Amino acid sequence: MRFEAAIPNEGTMKSTMRTITIALLTTLATLAPSQAQDVRFRDAAGRVTGSTRTDSNGVTTFHDASGRVTGSIRR
């Protein structure tokens, strides 16, 4: 039994490259930083002393160890 590889024509290759390009650009767009970022601050004993949360609009909110809001800043 003999198998022959199909040789893609120019139209098929262009279509494949277009599909790969669209998939790559879509993937890169979804990797953009759009989620909130949380940071916890700890003392030498490992206890949480405070935290910050930065949202997608660039607003950073500061919290004390009990979770109460102590301030915020916009960048």
C-alpha positions as CSV (number, residue, x, y, z in Angstrom):
1,M,0.0,0.0,0.0
2,R,1.4,3.4,-1.0
3,F,0.5,6.7,0.7
4,E,1.2,10.0,-1.0
5,A,1.3,13.3,1.0
6,A,-1.1,15.9,-0.2
7,I,0.8,19.1,-1.3
8,P,-1.2,22.1,-0.1
9,N,-1.9,24.7,-2.8
10,E,-1.4,28.4,-2.3
11,G,-5.0,29.2,-1.4
12,T,-5.0,26.6,1.4
13,M,-1.7,27.9,2.9
14,K,-3.0,31.5,2.9
15,S,-6.2,30.4,4.6
16,T,-4.3,28.4,7.2
17,M,-1.9,31.3,7.9
18,R,-4.9,33.6,8.3
19,T,-6.5,31.3,10.8
20,I,-3.3,30.9,12.8
21,T,-2.8,34.7,12.8
22,I,-6.3,35.3,14.1
23,A,-5.9,32.7,16.8
24,L,-2.6,34.2,17.9
25,L,-4.0,37.7,18.1
26,T,-7.0,36.6,20.0
27,T,-4.8,34.8,22.5
28,L,-2.6,37.8,23.0
29,A,-5.6,40.1,23.5
30,T,-7.0,37.8,26.2
31,L,-3.6,37.9,28.0
32,A,-3.7,41.6,28.5
33,P,-3.8,42.7,32.1
34,S,-7.5,43.2,32.8
35,Q,-7.8,41.5,36.2
36,A,-7.5,42.9,39.6
37,Q,-4.2,42.4,41.4
38,D,-4.0,41.6,45.2
39,V,-1.0,41.9,47.5
40,R,-0.8,40.9,51.1
41,F,1.7,42.4,53.5
42,R,3.1,40.2,56.4
43,D,5.2,40.8,59.4
44,A,8.3,38.8,60.5
45,A,6.0,36.2,62.2
46,G,4.0,35.7,59.0
47,R,0.8,37.5,60.2
48,V,-1.1,39.6,57.7
49,T,-0.6,43.3,58.5
50,G,-2.5,44.7,55.5
51,S,-3.2,44.3,51.8
52,T,-3.8,46.2,48.6
53,R,-6.0,45.6,45.7
54,T,-5.5,47.3,42.3
55,D,-8.5,47.1,39.9
56,S,-8.4,47.3,36.1
57,N,-8.9,51.1,36.2
58,G,-5.7,51.6,38.1
59,V,-7.3,52.4,41.5
60,T,-5.4,50.9,44.4
61,T,-7.3,50.3,47.6
62,F,-5.4,49.8,50.9
63,H,-6.8,47.6,53.7
64,D,-5.6,47.0,57.3
65,A,-5.2,43.6,58.9
66,S,-8.9,43.4,59.7
67,G,-9.9,44.1,56.1
68,R,-11.1,47.7,56.7
69,V,-10.4,50.2,53.9
70,T,-7.7,52.6,55.0
71,G,-7.3,54.6,51.8
72,S,-7.1,54.5,48.0
73,I,-5.2,56.1,45.2
74,R,-5.6,56.4,41.4
75,R,-2.6,56.2,39.1
